[in-house]
Amino acid sequence: MKTYLFEIELEPDEEGWRAFYPPLEDVGASTWGATQEAALNNIQEVLSLILEEFAEDEKALTATDSLTVSNRLLVAISR
């Protein structure tokens, strides 16, 4: 099992908040929510679906400055 920690961008827009992961925006890593919390929950779901698609297509994501990939179980807490 791998753990992926994405550095997400969060910004206000006309409809609430937009959350996105710039390196994967071209494959759909962008969403919004009425609140910051909703946008963050939505981007978590979107990134999970993208990871599933990458696994099915046998594509790998490698660690970068904005992505940490670990073979250990991790918990991320943002405040």
C-alpha positions, 0 to 999 in steps of 0.5 A, a space after each residue: 500500500 502506498 500513501 500519497 500526499 498532494 500539495 493542493 491549491 485552494 482559492 476563492 471563486 465566484 461559486 465558493 472555493 476551487 481546489 486543484 492539484 496543478 500537475 494533474 489538472 490536465 486529467 481532471 484534478 480540479 473541483 470546487 465547493 461552497 466552502 473550503 471544507 467541501 472543496 477539500 473533500 471534493 479534491 480528495 475524492 477526485 484525486 482518489 479516482 485519478 489514482 485508481 485510473 492510473 493504477 488500472 492503466 499501470 501508470 505511476 506517480 512519482 514524488 515531486 516537490 508537491 507530491 510525497 509518495 510513501 510505502 508507509 501508512 501516514 495520516 495528514 492533518 491540516 489546520 
